Amino acid sequence: MKWIICKNSLKALIPVVLMVFCQIGYAAVNIMYKLAINDGMSMRVAAAYRLCFAAAFTIPLAIIFDRKERPKITWKVLYMAFLCGLFGGSLLLNLYGLGLTLTSATFMLSMLNLVPGVTFIMAISFGLEKLNWRLAEGKAKIIGTIISIGGAMLMIFYKGVEINIWNSNINLMHDQNGIVEPIPVNFSSKLLGVPCGIGSCCSFSLWLIIQTKLNEEYPSHHSSTALMSTMGAIQSIVLALCVDREWSKWKLGYDIRLLTIVYSGVIASGLLIVVIAWCIKIRGPLFASVFNPLQLLLVAISAYLLLDEKLYLGSVFGAVLIVCGIYAVIWSTSKEMENKKKLLSLETNIKSEKV
């Protein structure tokens, strides 16, 4: 009996561990993007290359893993895959890349930390989540989401005392000839970057909702990710070719640009999307979105260690709130799953007794 309980507990932890690894992977993308932008790379070209690499990686995975049990691809599935490629691929990456160029990584990450709240509202609107305010798990889910977002906002708007934990001599913003000068950003550019940040947040939330519907219609997450990546790649290539027609912008060398698009394509938009699609299928869109604030924490730590940026007391307090909020949502979703299992077993017993 104890072995069964331990096994079930470990099984329940798998989605949590996978989502944490996903946020670590996305944090690395943000650091690479920051370096690539300062190297002069167009984010539209980066998005096109990234989704092409993602498609090249996920199509063989779909062929290998779904060769025996691949559901039939209908027009409805293609339409939903097109929307997933748009909101979770081309539109999201282009809006985020443009906002990152016009503002800063901190601002864009703060916008993405609104994803749990926006996703929660959308999930309730589409009937994928219920408030259940009278139940303890319902209250924990709402309060946990608010706490998690509040922790992220605290990290951004409150600095406090500077903390020196480790004096790192690593600074990737320096090259062999000196400091890489950041691209200057004026007030009008920042103002234009605000709707880009809000748009990327809403786009990501919509993708989580549509991905849930796609999982119901087409339960093979390897093939659905391959379809999404292919659709997004086509959309991004068309957009990039309309704006960036100079060959110099598309040319790649053995530098940070190539590393950024290969890593972001194969890992971030390939492997991690497969993992997130599976987690959405198991736990739902809100569970997947609530881990987003972790990314801001990880980027803050990475920037402190690798880019010689400062770490403040507000970041530590914000990190504690983020962890508490995530734990509350994880607890509430696990309790809801237990209740559903109890209801299903009860219904099964009642049917068996009638027979």
HELIX and SHEET records of a PDB file:
HELIX    1   1 LYS A    2  ASN A   38  1                                  37    
HELIX    2   2 MET A   43  PHE A   65  1                                  23    
HELIX    3   3 TRP A   75  GLY A   85  1                                  11    
HELIX    4   4 LEU A   86  SER A   90  3                                   5    
HELIX    5   5 LEU A   91  LEU A  102  1                                  12    
HELIX    6   6 ALA A  105  LEU A  112  1                                   8    
HELIX    7   7 VAL A  115  SER A  125  1                                  11    
HELIX    8   8 ALA A  136  PHE A  157  1                                  22    
HELIX    9   9 PHE A  187  GLU A  217  1                                  31    
HELIX   10  10 HIS A  221  VAL A  243  1                                  23    
HELIX   11  11 TRP A  247  TRP A  250  1                                   4    
HELIX   12  12 ILE A  256  TYR A  263  1                                   8    
HELIX   13  13 SER A  264  LEU A  271  3                                   8    
HELIX   14  14 LEU A  272  ARG A  283  1                                  12    
HELIX   15  15 PRO A  285  SER A  289  1                                   5    
HELIX   16  16 ASN A  292  LEU A  306  1                                  15    
HELIX   17  17 LEU A  313  LYS A  354  1                                  42    
SHEET    1   A 2 HIS A 174  ASP A 175  0                                        
SHEET    2   A 2 GLY A 178  ILE A 179 -1                                        
END                                                                             
